[in-house]
Amino acid sequence: MGLDTVEIVLWAENEFGVEIPDQEITNIYTVGEFATYIANKVNETKGTSFNYADILPKLLEVLELNYGVDKDKVTLNSRFVQDLGFD
């Protein structure tokens, strides 16, 4: 995992109050997969019923503010490394 990836995972852990083990995140490549993963992790941990659409606005905001990504050009299929330039 590159520094950008580590930072976005740390953001998610802090923002949503969950722990994300490295081995669980290694097979997540797209924005949609990450938003779905976070929603499922929050639901598992806190007994809520979030879905990716509940997570996506905050994720898009942090991508824009912290990484300079134009959130209007991000899709659920946008890949962090190949499309968004994460390392």
C-alpha positions as CSV (number, residue, x, y, z in Angstrom):
1,M,0.0,0.0,0.0
2,G,1.2,3.4,-0.9
3,L,1.0,6.5,1.4
4,D,-2.2,7.8,-0.2
5,T,-3.9,4.5,0.3
6,V,-2.8,4.3,3.9
7,E,-4.1,7.8,4.5
8,I,-7.5,7.2,3.0
9,V,-7.8,4.0,5.1
10,L,-6.9,6.0,8.2
11,W,-9.4,8.7,7.3
12,A,-12.1,6.0,7.0
13,E,-11.2,4.5,10.3
14,N,-11.4,7.8,12.0
15,E,-14.4,9.1,10.2
16,F,-16.6,6.0,10.7
17,G,-15.1,4.6,13.9
18,V,-14.1,1.2,12.5
19,E,-10.9,-0.7,12.3
20,I,-9.8,-1.8,8.8
21,P,-7.2,-4.6,8.7
22,D,-4.6,-4.3,6.0
23,Q,-5.4,-7.8,4.7
24,E,-9.1,-6.8,4.1
25,I,-8.2,-3.7,2.1
26,T,-5.7,-5.3,-0.3
27,N,-8.4,-6.5,-2.8
28,I,-10.3,-3.2,-3.0
29,Y,-9.5,-1.3,-6.1
30,T,-12.4,1.1,-6.9
31,V,-14.2,3.9,-5.1
32,G,-17.5,1.9,-5.2
33,E,-15.8,-1.2,-3.6
34,F,-14.3,1.0,-0.9
35,A,-17.6,2.8,-0.1
36,T,-19.4,-0.6,0.0
37,Y,-16.6,-2.1,2.2
38,I,-16.9,0.9,4.7
39,A,-20.7,0.6,4.8
40,N,-20.5,-3.1,5.5
41,K,-17.8,-2.7,8.1
42,V,-19.8,0.1,9.9
43,N,-22.9,-2.1,9.8
44,E,-21.0,-5.1,11.2
45,T,-19.4,-3.1,13.9
46,K,-22.3,-0.8,14.9
47,G,-25.4,-2.7,13.9
48,T,-26.5,0.0,11.4
49,S,-27.9,-0.4,7.9
50,F,-25.7,1.9,5.8
51,N,-25.0,1.2,2.1
52,Y,-22.4,2.7,-0.2
53,A,-24.6,5.7,-1.1
54,D,-24.5,6.8,2.6
55,I,-20.7,6.7,2.6
56,L,-20.0,8.1,-0.9
57,P,-20.6,11.8,-0.3
58,K,-18.0,11.9,2.5
59,L,-15.6,9.8,0.5
60,L,-15.9,12.1,-2.5
61,E,-15.5,15.2,-0.4
62,V,-12.2,13.9,1.1
63,L,-10.9,12.8,-2.3
64,E,-11.5,16.4,-3.5
65,L,-10.3,18.3,-0.5
66,N,-7.3,16.1,0.4
67,Y,-6.2,14.7,-2.9
68,G,-7.3,17.3,-5.5
69,V,-9.6,14.8,-7.3
70,D,-12.5,16.4,-9.2
71,K,-15.4,14.6,-7.5
72,D,-17.7,15.2,-10.5
73,K,-15.4,13.0,-12.5
74,V,-15.3,10.1,-10.0
75,T,-17.5,7.1,-10.7
76,L,-18.1,4.0,-8.6
77,N,-15.7,2.2,-11.0
78,S,-12.9,4.7,-10.7
79,R,-9.8,2.9,-9.6
80,F,-7.7,4.5,-6.9
81,V,-4.3,3.9,-8.4
82,Q,-5.0,3.8,-12.2
83,D,-7.7,6.5,-12.4
84,L,-7.1,8.7,-9.4
85,G,-3.4,8.6,-9.2
86,F,-3.1,7.1,-5.7
87,D,0.2,5.4,-4.8
